[in-house]
Amino acid sequence: MGSPTASVLGEIGLPVPVRELAAKTWDVIVVGAGHNGLACATYLARSGQRVLVIESRKRVGGACTIEEPFPGVKMSPCAYLAGLLHPRVVEELELAQRGFHWTPAVNGLFVPFLDGTSIQLWDDDARCETEVRALAPNDVGGWKAMNDVIRRLRDALRPAGDDDLWLNDAPTEEEIEQRLGSDDEARGLLFDWSMAELVERYLSDERLQMAYLGQGVIGTNASPFDRGTASIRFHHSSGRLAGMPGMWGYVKGGMGMVSFYFCDAAREAGATVVSGVSVAEIMPGEGVRLEGGEWIAARTVVSNADPVKTLALLGKQADADWRKRIEQVPIEGCTVKLNVHLRELPNFTARPGTSEAHHYGQINAPLTKDEWKAGFAAARRGELPEQLWCELYFQSVHDASVSPKGTHTMSVFAQYVPHTFARGNWETRREEVRTLALKSLGRFCSNIDTAVIDAQVLGPPDIEEKVGLTGGHIFQGECLPAYMWHKRLTTRTPMQGFYLCGACTHPGGSVIGVNGRNAAMAVLKDLHAI
């Protein structure tokens, strides 16, 4: 079946005039139509609640949406791959019946090196072992041990089924400790190790270590040498989409289709979703005031906005201790996203060709350890590093419908960049960032200069402006151990009748959907207890 939301690329507008919305009686208002807000609305509406979702932007989906940065090219401005999307949400919101199709990136992660060698870290253990043995024969045992500790931790905390600790309220520290038992390696991975410690503990070949370092800092304003960054690697390896542990993949039509399907499900369940309408004030347990001055009443308000924006909407209504807690969570982004239209795919000198196995997975332009350290330090000073770490994805090789015939799309996710430059700003230095990102990639390619047709560059302030994420932080705040599990913000707040449902809540950032489900379950439980 076709998606009504996708047919208008998420620009659903106002189904009825605002005055009619204000005249109706609502049980729940969800502020923000990101994917978690839409998921939350669906579950609430299915339970008989009268639900209104209000999105300030013209397009629903937040950071997980689809737009046309270039004529005839459909791309998501931020989100790019599915992997952590929760199977329970996929099943309950009937995504497959709505048209959701997912192509696992079984070709894994390809990493070329400046010495002309390379490695393809297949998501097939046997094929990956062959590659590891060819590049670093002494590391095969350590590589297996590293994978095993990740598997053990995933099985302990996130087993398939109802015992998954991502479901419902965050587990207590005692519950996590009980799951970990005597597995000190798993404990170190989850709470303590830096990404550099993780790779150095199990691997000796410098290139193989480099191949993995970036996986510990995705979207994280920390160095791979900082404590706790190994947990970022685990977080991104902990999915079970389609029953494939740790697998990532490409959604047909683009990642924004996930939000569009969620929006279809919410409206089908009876929720009213509007876009292009801004909330100016949230009154917990009472309702919201729009920027136009209209008052819309509801006994429950759920915010899908990030916590800093939520505080601004609450104003003096925010609990003082709760406000302090939010203000302590780092929320300054350090990533730049390039959405690129290509004449042909990059030709990597280590494995030549423009239609090779590695183009069907993910690709990293790696950094040496010294480059990682220098790059992070430069961005902290408000300067650009000499090289960027880049992770690349090619939606078009799996789905030709997203770009004109004979051309390709390339998503480049790179760091570190400053949120605020010491000299100049993102408007004056955007072209410099574009050049730096493509040059960093061009160290490993022979054709990047001629392959690029056009490129959209989104730094942290651009991401904030485009999708409303404070600081341009893609996870609504850091996902390091100090801000995860029982230490993450909770769906329930000290303000009665007011809840959170976004990535700032358990289980954290990425396109997961279960944050919204957890919030809906909490709301319904509390309503039934009244």
C-alpha positions, 0 to 999 in steps of 0.5 A: 500500500502507498503511504499517504504521508510519503505522497506529500513528503511529510508536508501534511499541513493543517487538516482543519483550521486552528480554531477548530482544533482549539474548540475540540476536547483532547486527552493528550497533546504531543509536541513535535512530530519526530518519529518517537512523537508519532509512535507515542501518538499511535499507541495512545490513540489506539488505546482510545485517547483523543490525541493531537500532534503539533509539529512546528515545521512544515514536514513531519519526521524531525531528523528522520524525514525525507526532502529533496536537497537537489531536483529529483534527489530524495534524501534524509537530512540527518538519519541514514540507516536503520538498525536500532529500530525496535522490532516490537514497534515494527511489528505493532505499528504494522510497518511491513504491511504499510510498505516498510522494506529493509535491505540489510547491509551485510557487506558491512564496513569497508575501510581503506588505508593510505598504505594501499591496504584495506579491509572489508568487515563483513557482517558474515563472520566467516568472510570477515575472518578471512579479511582480518586474517589477510590484514592482521593474521595475529589478531584473529583471536582478539577480533573474535574475543572483541566481537564476543564481549559485544555479543554477550553484553547484547544478549545479557541486556537486550535478549529478544522478547519481553526481557529486553531492557530497552522496553518500558522504564530504564532498569536500575543499576542493580538490575543491570549488575544482576544481568552482567553477573561476573562478566567484568569485560562486559561491565568495562565495555558498558561503563568504563572503557574508551574506544581506544582501550577496547581496540587496544585490548583485543587488537595489535595491528594499528590499521585494524584498530583504526578501522574501528575507532570511529564506531565509538564516537558516532554523534558523540562530542568526545574523543575515542580516547575518552572514558566511556566511548566504547559504550557508543560502539555497543549502543550501535551494535545492540539492535535486533531488527528483523532478528539480525543482531547488530545489523544495519540496513537501508530502508526503501525510499529512505530513512524518512519513510519510517517516520512517514509510516509512523504518521500513517499509523497515528492518523489511522488510529485516530490521532490528528497530526498537524504541521506548520504550527508552533507551540509557544508554551506548555502548561503541564496537565492543562494544555498548550498555547500556540504562537498565534495565541490560541489555547488548546486544552489537554490533561496530558502533554508529551514533549518530543522536543529536545529537553532544552527546547522543552524547558523553554516551552515550560518556562516557569512551569519547569521544576527547578531540580529537573531543570538543573538536571537537564542543564547538566547534560551536554548537548553541543553537536560536533558532526557535519552531514553532507548530502551529496549527489554523484555522477558515479560512486567513489573509486577507492584506490585500495580496491578500484571500481565504481560498483563494488561490494563495498559500495553496498555496505558502509565505508569509513575514511579513517584517521590515525590515532594522532589525527583523532586527537588533533581533530578533537582538540581543534574542534574544541578550540573552534577550529577545523581539523586537518582531516575529518573522519567520514562515514559514507552510505549509498542509498541509491545502490539499493534503491534507484528511485531516490535519484535520477537515472545514472546518478547516485546519492552519498550520505557523509557523516563526519566529525569533528567540527566546531559548533561555533567557530573561533573565527567566522561562522557556518555561513562564511566557512561552509564551503571550507568545510565542504572542501575539507570533507571531500578532501578527507575522503579524496585521500582514498579515492581517485575520482571524488573531484569529478564525481560530485555534482552537488553537495549540501553541508549541514553543520550543527547550527544548520541541523538545529535550524532544520530539524530543531535539535538544540546544539545540532546534537543528533541524540538530544544530548550525549549518550555516554555512560554518565547519561544512559540507562538509569541516568538518562532522563525519564519519560515521567517528569516531576510536573503532573500531566507532563511527559517526555518521549524523545531521544533524550529518554531511555534507551537513548538516541538513534531511530528507535521508536521504542522511546515513544512506545515507552512514553505511551505506556507510562501515560496509559499506566498513570491514567488508569491509576487515577 
